[in-house]
Amino acid sequence: MLEIAPQLASVVLQESAPAIPPLSAAALGVGLAAFGAGYAERGIGSAAIGAVAEDEDLFTQGLIFTVLPETLVILALVAIFLVQ
């Protein structure tokens, strides 16, 4: 396993040319973060609507839980701006 470590490192680091240009990698990262947040909100939103239908006092808690995955996208955007 240790014999192939230099070859593996050269493939991973792409010493000759990057496999994905930096701006494309940034767009891919933000897009995947947005997809993950949307997937998480799918279940959270339906659960929050059901909870609010049962008890209206849970509206604030449901709203906070629904908005929470969006912080993932905001964090991805901030990280992209910090790296560039």
Number of C-alpha atoms within 10 A of each C-alpha: 4 7 7 8 10 10 11 12 11 11 13 11 12 12 10 8 8 11 12 11 9 11 11 10 13 19 14 13 17 21 15 14 21 19 13 16 19 15 12 15 19 12 11 19 16 13 15 21 17 13 16 17 12 10 10 11 11 15 15 12 12 21 15 11 16 21 14 14 19 17 13 16 20 14 13 19 17 12 14 16 10 8 7 8
